[in-house]
């Protein structure tokens, strides 16, 4: 699991670098599918990752909106702000945490019970899903997408 978090962080940084070569207009443009545009998707990835990690730690959820972070520079700064807490949580993850249960109540009062391990897997899959959307949009811009290949990234042993 730790390897996949590291993979996502490396790929995310490569997408930030990719974005440096794209106009603000294209980065902010609403796109078909997904939750908005390129920058809004990157914001959404960060928001979901940090929010879930904070919920697992029993901390308050992040309440920022994309309107507050609508530039590449602001999103990168937000990522840097969140990163230390997220990396520490992931680094300290162990198999005993896998079966802990998160109890949450939806806005309509519905109670959910999720294993912490499932929440962590969701965070990983969520980012990979949205990175796929970024890849499609990059092709629409006639640009080479960031490689999604896990192999050859020298992730080392992170488990």
C-alpha positions as CSV (number, residue, x, y, z in Angstrom):
1,X,0.0,0.0,0.0
2,X,2.8,2.4,0.9
3,X,4.4,1.8,-2.5
4,X,1.2,2.9,-4.3
5,X,0.9,6.1,-2.2
6,X,4.5,6.9,-3.2
7,X,3.7,6.1,-6.8
8,X,0.7,8.4,-6.8
9,X,2.8,11.2,-5.2
10,X,5.5,10.9,-7.9
11,X,3.0,10.8,-10.7
12,X,1.2,13.8,-9.2
13,X,4.4,15.8,-9.2
14,X,5.0,14.8,-12.8
15,X,1.5,16.1,-13.6
16,X,2.3,19.4,-11.9
17,X,5.4,19.7,-14.1
18,X,3.3,18.8,-17.2
19,X,0.9,21.6,-16.2
20,X,3.7,24.2,-16.2
21,X,3.7,23.9,-20.0
22,X,0.0,24.5,-20.4
23,X,-1.8,27.8,-20.4
24,X,-3.9,28.8,-17.5
25,X,-6.9,29.0,-19.8
26,X,-6.5,25.3,-20.7
27,X,-5.8,24.3,-17.1
28,X,-9.0,26.0,-15.9
29,X,-11.3,25.0,-18.9
30,X,-14.2,22.8,-18.0
31,X,-13.8,19.4,-19.6
32,X,-16.1,16.5,-20.5
33,X,-16.3,13.9,-17.8
34,X,-14.8,14.2,-14.3
35,X,-15.4,16.9,-11.9
36,X,-14.3,19.9,-13.9
37,X,-11.0,20.8,-15.5
38,X,-7.4,19.8,-15.1
39,X,-6.6,22.1,-12.1
40,X,-9.9,21.3,-10.4
41,X,-9.2,17.6,-10.7
42,X,-5.7,18.0,-9.1
43,X,-7.3,20.0,-6.3
44,X,-10.0,17.3,-5.9
45,X,-7.3,14.6,-5.7
46,X,-5.6,16.5,-2.8
47,X,-8.8,17.3,-1.1
48,X,-9.9,13.7,-1.0
49,X,-6.5,12.3,0.1
50,X,-6.1,14.7,2.9
51,X,-9.7,14.7,4.0
52,X,-9.8,10.9,4.4
53,X,-6.5,10.8,6.2
54,X,-7.7,13.5,8.6
55,X,-11.0,11.6,9.2
56,X,-9.0,8.4,10.0
57,X,-7.0,10.4,12.5
58,X,-10.1,11.8,14.1
59,X,-9.3,15.3,13.0
60,X,-11.5,18.0,11.3
61,X,-12.1,17.6,7.6
62,X,-10.6,20.2,5.2
63,X,-13.2,22.8,4.1
64,X,-11.4,24.6,1.3
65,X,-12.9,24.9,-2.2
66,X,-11.4,25.1,-5.6
67,X,-12.3,28.8,-5.8
68,X,-9.6,29.3,-3.1
69,X,-6.9,27.4,-5.0
70,X,-7.5,28.0,-8.7
71,X,-3.9,28.2,-9.9
72,X,-1.1,25.7,-10.2
73,X,1.0,27.6,-7.7
74,X,-1.8,27.5,-5.1
75,X,-2.5,23.9,-5.6
76,X,1.2,23.0,-5.3
77,X,1.4,25.0,-2.1
78,X,-1.6,23.3,-0.7
79,X,-0.1,19.9,-1.6
80,X,3.1,20.9,0.2
81,X,1.0,22.0,3.2
82,X,-0.8,18.6,3.4
83,X,2.1,16.4,2.4
84,X,3.9,16.1,5.8
85,X,0.8,15.0,7.6
86,X,-0.2,12.5,4.9
87,X,3.3,11.1,4.5
88,X,3.7,10.6,8.2
89,X,0.4,8.8,8.5
90,X,1.3,6.5,5.5
91,X,4.8,5.9,6.8
92,X,3.4,4.8,10.2
93,X,0.8,2.5,8.6
94,X,1.0,-1.1,9.7
95,X,-1.2,-4.2,9.2
96,X,-2.8,-3.8,12.6
97,X,-4.6,-0.7,11.3
98,X,-6.1,-2.5,8.3
99,X,-9.2,-3.8,10.2
100,X,-10.0,-0.8,12.3
101,X,-13.5,0.5,11.6
102,X,-14.4,4.0,10.7
103,X,-17.9,4.9,11.6
104,X,-19.3,7.9,9.7
105,X,-22.7,9.5,9.4
106,X,-23.9,10.8,6.0
107,X,-25.8,14.1,5.7
108,X,-29.0,12.2,5.5
109,X,-28.2,10.3,8.8
110,X,-27.1,7.0,7.1
111,X,-24.4,5.3,9.1
112,X,-21.5,3.8,7.3
113,X,-18.9,1.4,8.6
114,X,-15.7,1.1,6.6
115,X,-12.4,-0.7,7.3
116,X,-9.5,1.6,7.5
117,X,-7.7,-0.5,4.9
118,X,-10.6,-0.1,2.5
119,X,-10.4,3.7,3.0
120,X,-6.7,3.7,2.2
121,X,-7.3,1.6,-0.9
122,X,-10.0,4.0,-2.0
123,X,-7.7,6.9,-1.7
124,X,-5.2,5.2,-3.9
125,X,-7.7,4.1,-6.5
126,X,-9.4,7.5,-6.5
127,X,-6.2,9.2,-7.6
128,X,-5.4,6.6,-10.2
129,X,-8.9,7.0,-11.7
130,X,-8.5,10.8,-11.9
131,X,-5.0,10.5,-13.4
132,X,-6.6,8.5,-16.2
133,X,-8.9,11.4,-16.8
134,X,-6.0,13.8,-17.0
135,X,-4.4,11.5,-19.5
136,X,-7.4,11.7,-21.8
137,X,-7.5,15.5,-21.5
138,X,-3.8,15.7,-22.3
139,X,-4.5,13.8,-25.5
140,X,-7.3,16.2,-26.4
141,X,-4.6,19.0,-26.1
142,X,-2.3,17.0,-28.4
143,X,0.1,16.6,-25.5
144,X,1.8,13.5,-24.3
145,X,0.4,12.5,-20.9
146,X,2.5,11.6,-17.9
147,X,3.3,7.9,-17.9
148,X,1.1,5.9,-15.6
149,X,3.7,3.1,-15.6
150,X,4.6,1.9,-12.1
151,X,7.6,0.0,-13.5
152,X,10.9,1.8,-13.7
153,X,10.1,4.5,-11.2
154,X,12.6,3.3,-8.6
155,X,10.1,3.3,-5.8
156,X,12.4,1.2,-3.7
157,X,11.1,-0.7,-0.7
158,X,8.4,1.3,1.0
159,X,6.4,-1.5,2.6
